[in-house]
Amino acid sequence: MDKCRTYSLKDWAQIVFMVLICIAGGYLIIYSVYMMTVNNNPNLFMFTIAMFGVGCTAIWFGLSHVEIQSTEEKLESITNRLDKIIERMEKE
């Protein structure tokens, strides 16, 4: 059977925030590559390298957030099951 999951306002806010972080990271990467190739100003080269790194980090954070959220949900499920088992043992 399929379990339909309803998303709360907090879940939707996290999803939107994650997408915005990935978009911002992609923009930083594209803009930094543009600055490195088109603009030959050596004073801005280190700035564009830093911008590229921040963009990659932002995308990594946005994509890893999904895995972190999934792991938290699994841990909550395991904790709930353990609580039920402990309650049964206490009753006996």
Rosetta blueprint (number, residue, H / E / L):
1 M L
2 D L
3 K L
4 C L
5 R L
6 T L
7 Y L
8 S L
9 L H
10 K H
11 D H
12 W H
13 A H
14 Q H
15 I H
16 V H
17 F H
18 M H
19 V H
20 L H
21 I H
22 C H
23 I H
24 A H
25 G H
26 G H
27 Y H
28 L H
29 I H
30 I H
31 Y H
32 S H
33 V H
34 Y H
35 M H
36 M H
37 T H
38 V H
39 N L
40 N L
41 N L
42 P H
43 N H
44 L H
45 F H
46 M H
47 F H
48 T H
49 I H
50 A H
51 M H
52 F H
53 G H
54 V H
55 G H
56 C H
57 T H
58 A H
59 I H
60 W H
61 F H
62 G H
63 L H
64 S H
65 H H
66 V H
67 E H
68 I H
69 Q H
70 S H
71 T H
72 E H
73 E H
74 K H
75 L H
76 E H
77 S H
78 I H
79 T H
80 N H
81 R H
82 L H
83 D H
84 K H
85 I H
86 I H
87 E H
88 R H
89 M H
90 E H
91 K H
92 E L
